[in-house]
Amino acid sequence: MSVITYLHVALTTRLAELRKDGERGDSPVPTAVIIFGLVAVAMAVTAAALAAANDWMTNIPKHQDPK
């Protein structure tokens, strides 16, 4: 019986401490959404740079032997 009483007191004390401290930080969900957004923007910028580089490379005239 004393173990159950000890666990009950420890649990209620811990819950009271958690309720007293209202600021527990930011949840991980907004952080994950921000990271996902940054990755999406980075992929879009990389794709645009790749497309511009490929377009630039295809516009280079072909080599012709001098006559």
C-alpha positions, -999 to 999 in steps of 0.1 A, spaced: 0 0 0 28 24 7 42 20 -29 8 29 -44 6 59 -20 41 70 -30 33 67 -67 1 87 -62 18 115 -44 47 116 -69 22 117 -99 0 144 -84 30 165 -74 45 163 -109 11 171 -125 8 201 -102 43 213 -113 34 209 -150 1 228 -145 19 257 -127 44 262 -155 22 272 -184 49 280 -209 62 247 -222 77 259 -255 66 256 -291 52 223 -304 72 205 -331 44 208 -357 49 244 -367 87 238 -368 82 208 -391 59 229 -413 85 257 -416 112 232 -424 90 216 -451 83 250 -466 120 259 -467 128 226 -484 101 232 -510 115 267 -517 150 253 -519 139 226 -544 121 252 -565 152 275 -566 174 245 -575 150 234 -603 149 270 -617 187 272 -616 190 238 -633 165 248 -660 183 281 -666 217 263 -669 203 237 -693 188 264 -714 220 284 -715 240 252 -724 217 244 -753 220 279 -767 258 276 -771 266 273 -808 280 240 -820 317 238 -829 325 242 -866 358 234 -882 375 264 -897 378 264 -936 
